Amino acid sequence: MIRLIKPYITFDEVKNEFQDVFESGWFTKGKYVEDFRNTIKSYTGAKNAFLTTSATTALTMSLKILNIKKDDEVIISDFSFPATANVVEDLEAIPIFCDVSLETFNMNPNDLEKKITSKTKAVIFVDALGNPTGINEIKSICKKYNLPLIEDAACAIGSSENNLKCGNIADLTCFSFHPRKLLTTGEGGAITTNNEKYADLLDIKLNHGAIVNDGKFDFIDYGYNYRMSELQAIMGIKQLTKLDDIVKSRNSIRNLFTQKLIKIGFQEQKINKDTIYNVQSLVFKVPSNINRDDLIYHLKLNNIESTIGTYSLSATSYYKNKYNDIQENSYYLENNTITLPCYENLDTKKVCDFISRYIENVR
Ligand SMILES: Cc1ncc(COP(=O)(O)O)c(C=O)c1O
């Protein structure tokens, strides 16, 4: 089976440090967690970094320190994984679905401006499939309306726009280190921010609401434990140091696929010329006469794994039933995009040849 993704980490790379942790018995809040936080700061250029158990908990903590509460409106990109909406819903706030561009798959700035009201308290921009194209334009709109911008960069570690890495653009950026991502710690996530007030609040919230006074804990707020362990942090450090090379290699594979597939009617996800896209997912719009689900099915029969692009959140059963506000472009993309395998030493010829033959037969 040609798998969709392979991890960029082996046991050999981590075994010495894992041994160190087992021998010391120091499994949490130790030097590797500190080291991973510092590596994320220097890699992204962000002033502060916090590690979490997932992007979902990172997003929840970000909304909490922004004091998002019942009936507040949070505008979110509609083409995403449901976690982007769920974290808003969980706080009894209202997710306002913003449609996306059919070219970049990212938040449409005109639709965003139309949806801002006096109840809007924050905006969540999603780097769809890892592509941050357009985030700087959204940032300017948020500035104009004095709204905090959260970047759901669950898929976007290693991406950048205008020479700024994801993590150093929005007010708060949330990453995922789930195994489908370029950098994995099994499960895990991170939040970065350049805002010192947000950093102080996150420090407290992520540590059970505690500050340390004269060596003693003082619980000045209620809080959480969404901490990453030392073993996970070791995995993260190892991958972050080679991430830029991984991004380059994925872009060459993307170019190979793009050259071949656009000739037979596929359309690529557009990126700005000043954007670096980490190609977390290699996604194409399928030709208009092709049934995307049939293509996925036939690829599977031929031992090639593929999947849909991602979801239109407003069209998922829960959000459709509750808000009945399906976003047109995003819905189109959910039904007409395909994610193909993308990693080093992949037999791209085999995948492209199969797709070409399939398209010819259908036509
Ligand atoms: C855009 C987006 N946001 C949030 C998440 C949730 O990430 P996690 O599994 O780390 O909570 C995902 C997961 O795929 C995602 O793609």
The ligand as a Gaussian input file, in Angstrom:
#p B3LYP/6-31G(d) Opt

LIG

0 1
 C       -6.991000      22.802000      10.950000
 C       -6.981000      21.907000      12.159000
 N       -7.236000      22.426000      13.371000
 C       -7.211000      21.655000      14.479000
 C       -6.920000      20.310000      14.425000
 C       -6.883000      19.501000      15.676000
 O       -5.556000      19.084000      15.963000
 P       -5.262000      18.078000      17.147000
 O       -5.568000      16.704000      16.681000
 O       -3.799000      18.243000      17.448000
 O       -6.100000      18.512000      18.297000
 C       -6.645000      19.720000      13.190000
 C       -6.356000      18.290000      13.084000
 O       -6.191000      17.712000      12.048000
 C       -6.664000      20.540000      12.022000
 O       -6.408000      20.027000      10.801000

